[in-house]
């Protein structure tokens, strides 16, 4: 067998997870090789041409604070930026950008190709070689062997990918691309258990054939706010999206042809996401709805292709054409690419550690859609964490594990490996019990120290952050110390107390008592949020603190759950499956009762005492 | 330290719940229970294989009275917790059957176990080391709390149902808000402030009503104490026996036989009553008796209700006046005993001692059992005037549940003031989820996945 080279870290798949993983690894000084089935679709946005949105935008900001790439590339490729939820409070504000699909992948490819320590190869990896429980390397479809000390698999929907359009099916990684067939068998041969998910995409339309005058344009914010903490200004021209609606005629076409839908005819076996239902699902599950929204989103600056967001479908091509043409503004629309459903293998994520390394194969990490998630941001996040942790492992350091109170990343990974998932997992703010702590605005305050310490965050960015932090702290102190009387009738109060009042904003304080230094709008906002939210932030911190006690009760790696008397069979099997690292994680496993936790606690304390004695 | 006799104890908390367990450990465990066990299918415990359960009854071997319908588990040495033969009797809880069965096994030769003695035996018999024993003692505590919880929920039946209904209403509100937060670009109509307020006020009212029942249920939960007072030989012990329908205290015609306070337990329509038979109140010289009188006065002081008993066949004497003097400010029931004998006592001389009309006078004959049921009714009604058996509604009897409801209420209160103060919607959501979590503690429900499920069920999310 031809052996081409040995690397510290091999990354299989160059989607959003793979790009972050490979960059993290190479930037931390490890020789890295990134394999992709198709060099021309590196960092491809396979579905909607947008990054961010509720909770997802938070993830992008966290990636940026840790030294990842997604935010920067989005800023380069973004053609519309909108801060969502501005009518609500700052904890649930979230940025969303429409991105130029081509620009996005080219920008990311440029970053990858410019990166020191990183090689990129177009080939399909067929096998992972494991010796004595350790990942050793990979074999490609051409039979070439590459050695590695750690392997990160980020293959997205490519594992045994099967595309459905109506009753037609063909194997594909996504429409128009080769699937990865051998690799998922290889993973199973190594003992990993897999399941099958599906997801649906909408048709793409030709702008020349759309009557935009019958739709409602939606512009982004002006000036467009960037994702990355280090982007000064968005320079791309900005474009609107357009809103239109389905109607009863559309719904009737779907109703009358359900048996021709691959989903309704029972041909698609995988489970799909409930938050992203096909149009077939929408009209059958909510028959009372007279209309459903359709967002027409530009695919880029240099193309006429539009993405019909909302009409996810696997109906046959002719049905897609008829239903599209019932929609206002789309009466004469031409489909450039049809919508399709794709089924793929994923690995049950409860087989992973918090570091995203598999529990059973040393040095094998999985990240992204292969772990049962959905979404570019969820994937990129995992890629970054897997990349960082593969490096930390090779450095002999402790893995980076973010707490549920520290980052949406922490919530995402803890949910996945503790609860598993029975549909493609997407992040929502309602999944975070510490939502008021995990804000879009404070991602840097939460995570930049960690990013810098790991070595991913650039020094210049970190120094700028420290300056910002200092100014925030100084201003907070000033507000606390400065006491004023607003008018004769009122008593002497600190600026902080005044700012806490409903209806008072920082601008009011600034007018009344300006700060000594010129502060940026970002800093003013941060100060205002921290003061106004203080009581709630405090309460959430206390909640996290209380939970820490139970999180600190570690469960030994070799702990024998069958030695605990009184656990039901069901609870026992769940504990054995997840192998929680501490009692906090154990308590979050669905079906684990408080008495079971007490039993575990007793057994662990007992074991500790015994081991203490024998030493 | 090590005794190889057979020990027994009630291993579930007394006074509450649906299941009671009496556990025996030691070589005579099986034979002792066999003596009081009655199997309708004529099965014998001696023949029962280890770790199997047998259905039957406990009967008093002297009177053949059926005490309770039960399940017996026989676990034979050495595969038991103590490595000795262990028998567990699962009976209906409540003081009466549990105590009666315990008394029977004690009468048949078992000894009442000291606290933690079962675990000590496991340790001594080499089944546990000391640290294990310590750990298990902690576990026992945890287990007891749990069985208490289960028991109470059975007793209450409707509470978790009621909480679920209230919580679902709150959840609906939360789901609307969460969907509105997480899916800003979907066609989701948020609830208006007025709708939210109205809904929360309604839920608040329901929770307050539940909280009210906690006060009402205090007597059911904690039981209540009654002191029987009267001059010597007026029939206090006879009354106690009549109430208990058995000879518990020693009854002689000699004054001062009962020198200490005797406590007994009684169950009046589910109301647990601790009844104290006090030493007679009189002038004494004997030190022991003086101590007895002192304790009697203490009992009167602490009791929820005093039963002042007088002899209907005699005139009011100085010692009776002493009793009246001690009880006049108390919650008291006046009982005229010995109504089977010619009536001599002039009741009008008693009435002036009690200003309120609430002190009713009852005539009984403790020896013949006349008027005892009426007395029990009076006791019951005294505490629960408005109580109707099998009435509708749910009781909160557990302190943990009460605290959870209080927490839910304060979160709701904060959510409501948040609305008035124009707090951001995620703050309102935070308080509502806090409230949901508090209520969830009562019924063991988890919030997050619940909410997401409902969002996808109720709203067409699809961008």
Interface residues (C-beta under 8 A of the other chain):
Chain A: X54 X55 X84 X85 X88 X89 X90 X91 X92 X274 X275 X276 X277 X279 X282 X285 X286 X289 X292 X293 X295 X309 X310 X312 X419 X428 X429 X430 X431 X433 X435 X436 X502 X503 X536 X590 X593 X594 X595 X598 X599 X602 X603 X605 X606 X609 X610 X613
Chain B: X129 X131 X132 X135 X136 X138 X139 X142 X143 X146 X178 X181 X182 X183 X184 X185 X186 X187 X421 X422 X423 X424 X425 X426 X427 X429 X430 X444 X446 X448 X449 X451 X452 X455 X456 X460 X461 X462 X463
